[in-house]
Amino acid sequence: MKIILKKIPMAQLKSMAEKGFGNLVKAVVDVEKKIMAVDGELHADEEALLLENGSKQENLWGINLYPGINSPEWIEFDSMINLHPKSGNLSRGVENPQLRKKIVAIVSQLIEK
C-alpha cells in the first residue's frame, strides 16, 4: 500500500493489479490534497493510511481502477467508505457529478496512461 503524490506509469498500476486482485487496484482519493492511496486489500486500509497522514474523512472517496480497460469505465466509483450521510452521499457510489469529475481529474494527474 502506498500514497501516490506524483505521477506513476500505468504499467506500475497494472503490476499492482496482477499481484493483487488480477484486474483491479483499489484506491482512495483525497479530493482536497489531490493525492491517493493505492494497492490496499480494502478501501478502509487505504483510508486509514491517508487519515494517519493528515487527510480528513470528508475528503476521502473510494474507487476501483481497472488498468486493462482503455475507456472512461476504467474508474469505478464503488466503495463502502463512500457512505457520507452528512454530505448527502447515501450510497457506495459517488452521487455528485462534479465530485466524480474532480476524482477523475485527480486520477488522470496521478496515473500516466
C-alpha positions, -999 to +999 in steps of 0.1 A: +000+000+000+013+034-009+004+071-012+007+085-047+019+121-046+032+124-082+025+107-115+032+070-118+031+049-150+001+028-159+024-002-161+031+001-124-007+001-117-011-029-140+016-047-120-002-039-087-034-053-102-017-085-113-001-091-079-034-083-061-069-088-075-059-097-110-076-069-129-082-041-105-065-019-079-084-004-050-077+033-044-088+061-021-086+097-034-082+127-012-100+154-032-086+182-011-049+172-012-052+158-047-034+125-037-045+089-035-036+057-017-034+026-038-028-012-036-046-020-003-067-050+003-095-029+015-105+007+008-107+011+046-070+002+048-061+030+023-085+054+041-067+047+074-033+053+058-044+087+044-060+097+077-028+088+095-010+112+071-033+142+077-062+137+054-098+145+065-125+119+064-149+141+044-124+144+016-118+107+010-135+087-017-130+050-026-127+039-062-116+008-082-091+012-111-091-013-139-058-006-157-066-031-185-096-011-197-090+018-221-122+038-216-138+060-190-152+029-173-117+021-161-126+041-129-154+025-109-170+045-081-179+018-056-168+016-020-183+013+014-163+043+025-183+064+001-212+064+025-211+101+036-246+108+051-235+143+063-227+154+028-258+136+013-239+107-003-261+077+008-247+050-015-214+032-022-211+052-053-202+089-057-235+106-064-223+141-071-213+145-108-189+174-101-172+153-074-168+124-098-153+148-123-128+160-097-119+125-088-113+116-125-091+147-129-070+138-099-066+102-110-056+115-145-030+138-129-015+109-109-016+080-135+003+083-168-017+065-194 
